[in-house]
Amino acid sequence: MHYLKDAYIKEKLKFYGNIQEIAEEKNFKELVDSLYKREWVVYSKPPFKSPEYVLEYLGRYTHRVAISNNRITDLADGKVTYKYRDYKDRNKNKLMTVGAHEFIRRFLLHILPDNFVKIRHYGILSNRNRSIKLKRCKEILGISTKKTKEKISWQELLKELTGKDPRICPYCDIGRLVRKEILSPVKDRNIEIKKLIA
């Protein structure tokens, strides 16, 4: 609360939209007083190692499968043996063998039901009115909302990505390839192929 009051005194806080009235000293004081009356229980964990670690952790959580193939060590006699880490026993790597049906049951527990999503967006990133909210945020922050990136041709994009210009002859690396003809699409390629084979 000290930092909030300090920021208000130094006029570092900005109040927009529905909360503009809080900018008045009387209203701000009432807000602070109401917050002091509340009982706050703060439990904060120590920070993660680094922002890169947080991204790596979230990436593992959101985009991994329930068990990777390299953890499965044996499939025999209707049983599956796989490696796991026992957190209760000082993070030791161990092997577990379960029946195939039990393995599949456990695997299926990691598949989300229909209409459930693992990643949801809230606040300004929520799907509802996202473009309007982001546009407003950019206006407040003074960031240009106009798209400045020019569209480039597929040839330029390929050159940018691979370092090779697709318009240069792949045999001599000097001459330029020129489009001679555009082939019209074939409706049923199977018929054309059958005609060629026959």
N, C-alpha and C positions, 0 to 999 in steps of 0.2 A: 504494500500500500504506500510505503514511503516513496518508492520510485514513481508510482502513478501520480502522487501529489506533487512531487518534484518536477515531473515532466509538465504538469499543468501550470505550475508557477512559472516555469521557463518557456511557456507557450510552445511546447513541442508537440502537443496533442492537436489533432484536427478532428472536427466533428462535422459529419455530413448527414444529409437526409433526415431520417426520423430522430436522430440524436443531437441535432444542432442546438437544442435548448440547454443541453448539458454544458455547453461552452460558457453559459452565464455562471458567475461565481457562486451564487446562492444555490443553484441547481446542482452544480458539481459538488458542493459541500454536503448537500442532502444525499447525493449518491454515495459519497465516501462514508458518511455516517451510517447509512443503511448497510453498507458492506462490512463496516466494523461490528455491527450488531450480529451479523451472521457468524455461525461457528464454522470455521474452516479447518479441514483436515487435509494437510498437504503430505502426500507421499510421493517423493520423486526419486526415481532410480538413478544410479550413477550414469553418466552419458556413455553412449557407444564409443568405440575406439575412434572412428572417423566417419565423415560423410560417405566416403567410398565403401566402408564396411556396411553402413546402413543400406546403401543401394544394393550391394552384393547380397545381403541378408534378405531384403525384400524380393530381389530377383529370384533367389532360390525358392522362397516361399510361394511366390505367385506363379512361377513358370516351370516348376519341376513336376515330375510324375511321382506317384506314390513310392515307387521303388525302382531304381535304375537296374539295368540288366547286369552290370558288373557286381552288384551286391548279391545276386543269386549265384550260389556256388554249386548246387547240385539239384537235379531233378531225377528221382528214381523211385520206383515202386509206389507211385501215387503220393509221394512226399516231396516237399520243397524245402531246401536248406538255404538260408540266406544270412548275410552278415548284418549285424546291428550294433549300435553303440548303447551300452548300458549306463545311463546317466546316474543311476543309484549306486553303481559300483565303480566310482572314480573314472567314468567315461571309457571303460574298457571295451574293446571290440570283441564281440562274441558271435557265436553261430546259433541259429535257432532252426529247428526242423518242425514243420507242421504239415498236416495233410493238405492235399491239393485243394479240396473244397474249402478248408479253413483259410488257406492262403488267398484264394479268390474272394472269399467273404471279406477278409480284411482289406484286400485291394479295393473292392467295390465301395467300402466305406469312405474312400477318398474321392469318389466321383460325386460331384454336386448334383442335386436334383434339378429338374427343369425349372427355369426362371430364377435360379439362384446364381449370383455372380460372386466371384472371389474379390474383385476390386470394385469398389463403389466410390463415386465422387460426391463430395458434399460441399456446401457453401458456394463459392463462386464457380467451382468446377462441376457442380451438379448439372445433369443433362437439361433440366428445366431452365430455360432462359440463359443458358451458358453464354451464348454469343453476346447477348445484351449486357450481362453482368461483366464479362471480360472487357467489352468495349468501354463501359463506364469506368472500370478500374484503370484502363489505359489512359482515358481522358484525365482522371484524377492525378495519375502519375506523370502525365505529360508525355506519354509514349505515342508515337504515330500509329494510327490504326490502319493506314493505307498499306497495302501490300507493295513492297518495293522490289521484290525479286521478279526479274523478268523471266518469261518463259523461254526456255532454250530448246533447241531441236533435239531429237533423240540421238543424232550423231554427236552433238556437242556434249550431251550427258554421258554417252558411252566413252567419249574421249576423256572427259573429266574423271570418270570412275576407273577406267582401265589404263589410261595413258596412251591408248592407241586410237588413231583417227580411222574410223571405218571407211572414210572416203579415199584413203590412200591404198594403192594396189598392194595386196599382201605378198606378192611375189617379188616385185622390184623395189618396193618401198619408196618409189619416186612418183610414178604416174597417179593421176586422180581417177577414181572410178566415176563413171557417168551413167545415170539411169537411162537405159535405152528404151525400156518398155515396162508398163505396169500390167501384170497379169490380172485378169478379172477373176473373182472368186468362183469356185466350182461348187455347185449346189450339192451334188452327191459324189464325193471323191471315190467311193467304193465302185460305182458304176464305171467311172473313168479308168480306174485301175484294172477292173475286169476286162475292159475293152483293150487296154494295153497288153495284158497277159494273153488274151485269146488270139 
